[in-house]
Each structure stands twice: as C-alpha cells, then as structure tokens.
C-alpha cells in the first residue's frame, strides 16, 4: 500500500491482466473515498495474492517497494518514486477461503455454541467470491439477527 502526495490516476480499480506486471490490481482508494479521510494523502493498494513460499512474500518492506516502483513507472509514466510518502506491506497466510467441491457443506454456521455469539466471515458469503459488499451484507444479516434476539430477550 502506498501513501502518495498526489493521485496516480483517475481510476479507482484497475485489474491488471499482464503477466509481466507484478500485481493483479491497482486500487487507488482515494478515487472512491476523499483524500481528507486520509490526511490529504492518496492511497494506492497494490493487490497480489501468493503463497508464503513466494520470493515476493519473503522480501522486506523496502525490497517490496524497490520491486514495485519500476512496473508502476512503466504503467504510469508520470509516476515518480518521490511521490511516495510512506509504504506498507501486509502479509497473511490465509487471505480468503479456498472453495473446493462440496464447499456449501463446509460453510461455518453463523450461530456458535455460545448463546448470543455469532460469526460472520468471508467463508460464509458463498456462492459469491470475496468482496466488501458481500461482507457488509453478511454483517448486516448477523446484526439483524442479534437485534432481533436482543429485542426478544428484553420482552421476557
């Protein structure tokens, strides 16, 4: 993730289908959400899902930055490294559920054995693929269930 002092482009979400480009998406979040939300900085998320054994996954934060700048300059010729105010690298071993055959039988239940405790995860939005809109939908559904349960218990 890059914090820039200016906008990279006018595009919010750019899927990249070029095997020579090291990321599958360039998402300039501040083309969706105002820069004021982020202290005037322009936020660019570079998307790449890979196994923990991948060389890029094992690079230091500085090495990742060095790795990503030249392809960004090739895609956005006006881009300069000095636009970058800060950068961040996040790594997670498990970033999304892996959908296999008969996955619908593996989806975790929303209710847990603990009364009043529910879960809402990306594993439960099947058959949709990952997406914030589906996570919001899932959270609202669970929120409605909790609100109904609270209302019923307060009537008792």
C-alpha positions in Angstrom: 0.0 0.0 0.0 1.4 3.4 -1.0 0.6 6.8 0.6 1.3 9.3 -2.2 1.4 13.1 -2.2 -0.7 13.1 -5.4 -3.0 11.0 -7.4 -1.6 8.1 -9.5 -4.5 8.2 -12.0 -8.2 8.9 -12.2 -9.1 5.2 -12.0 -10.4 3.7 -8.8 -9.9 0.0 -9.5 -7.7 -1.3 -12.3 -7.5 -5.1 -12.8 -4.2 -6.0 -14.5 -4.0 -9.0 -16.8 -0.4 -8.6 -17.8 1.9 -11.5 -16.6 4.9 -9.1 -16.6 3.2 -6.8 -14.1 3.8 -7.9 -10.5 0.3 -7.1 -9.2 -3.2 -8.1 -10.3 -4.8 -4.9 -9.2 -4.0 -1.2 -8.7 -6.7 0.2 -6.5 -6.5 4.0 -5.8 -8.8 4.1 -2.8 -8.9 7.9 -2.7 -10.6 7.9 -6.1 -13.5 6.4 -4.2 -13.1 7.9 -0.7 -11.9 11.5 -0.3 -8.3 12.2 0.5 -9.4 14.2 3.5 -10.2 10.9 5.2 -6.5 10.0 4.9 -5.0 13.3 5.9 -4.7 14.5 2.3 -2.7 11.5 1.2 -3.6 9.5 -1.9 -3.9 5.8 -1.0 -3.0 3.1 -3.6 -3.4 -0.6 -2.9 -1.4 -3.0 -5.0 -3.1 -6.4 -4.9 -1.2 -9.6 -5.1 -2.2 -13.0 -3.5 0.6 -15.5 -3.4 1.9 -18.4 -1.3 4.2 -17.7 1.6 7.0 -19.5 -0.2 7.0 -16.9 -3.0 10.1 -14.7 -3.2 8.0 -11.5 -3.1 6.2 -12.7 0.1 9.6 -13.1 1.8 11.0 -9.7 0.8 11.5 -7.0 3.3 9.2 -3.9 3.1 12.0 -1.9 1.4 12.6 -4.7 -1.1 8.9 -4.8 -2.0 9.0 -1.1 -2.6 12.0 -1.4 -4.9 10.3 -4.3 -6.7 7.0 -2.4 -7.3 8.3 1.0 -8.4 9.6 0.2 -11.9 6.5 -1.6 -13.1 4.3 1.3 -11.8 6.5 3.8 -13.7 6.1 1.7 -16.8 2.3 1.6 -16.4 2.0 5.3 -15.2 4.9 7.1 -16.9 4.4 10.3 -14.9 4.7 8.4 -11.6 7.9 9.2 -9.6 9.2 7.4 -6.5 9.4 10.8 -4.7 5.6 10.9 -4.7 5.7 8.1 -2.1 5.3 9.5 1.5 5.0 6.1 3.2 4.5 2.5 2.2 3.1 -0.6 4.0 3.3 -4.3 3.3 0.8 -6.7 4.8 1.2 -10.5 4.8 -1.4 -13.0 5.8 -1.0 -16.7 5.3 -4.8 -17.2 4.8 -6.4 -14.3 3.0 -9.5 -15.9 1.7 -11.4 -19.2 1.8 -10.4 -21.8 -0.8 -13.6 -23.1 -2.4 -13.5 -26.8 -3.1 -16.1 -29.3 -4.4 -19.0 -29.6 -1.9 -17.9 -26.3 -0.3 -21.5 -25.5 0.6 -21.3 -28.3 3.2 -18.2 -26.8 4.8 -19.6 -23.3 5.4 -19.3 -22.4 9.1 -22.6 -21.8 10.9 -23.4 -18.3 11.9 -24.5 -19.3 15.4 -21.9 -20.6 17.8 -22.3 -22.9 20.8 -22.2 -19.7 22.9 -25.6 -18.1 23.3 -25.6 -14.7 21.7 -22.3 -15.1 19.8 -22.5 -15.2 16.0 -19.8 -15.2 13.4 -19.7 -13.5 10.0 -16.7 -14.3 7.8 -15.7 -14.3 4.1 -16.1 -18.1 4.3 -19.9 -17.6 4.6 -20.6 -15.4 1.5 -20.6 -18.4 -0.8 -21.5 -18.7 -3.7 -20.2 -15.2 -4.2 -16.5 -14.6 -4.3 -14.8 -12.3 -1.8 -16.0 -8.7 -1.8 -16.6 -5.9 0.6 -20.2 -5.6 -0.5 -20.9 -9.2 0.4 -19.1 -8.8 3.7 -21.3 -5.8 4.5 -24.4 -7.8 3.6 -23.3 -10.7 5.8 -22.6 -8.3 8.7 -26.0 -6.6 8.3 -27.7 -10.0 8.3 -25.9 -11.0 11.5 -26.6 -7.6 13.0 -30.3 -8.0 12.3 -30.3 -11.5 14.0 -28.6 -10.0 17.1 -31.0 -7.1 17.2 -34.0 -9.5 17.0 -32.5 -11.7 19.7 -32.0 -8.8 21.9 -35.5 -7.5 21.4 -37.0 -10.9 22.1 -34.9 -11.3 25.3 -35.9 -7.8 26.5 -39.6 -8.7 26.2 -39.2 -11.7 28.6 
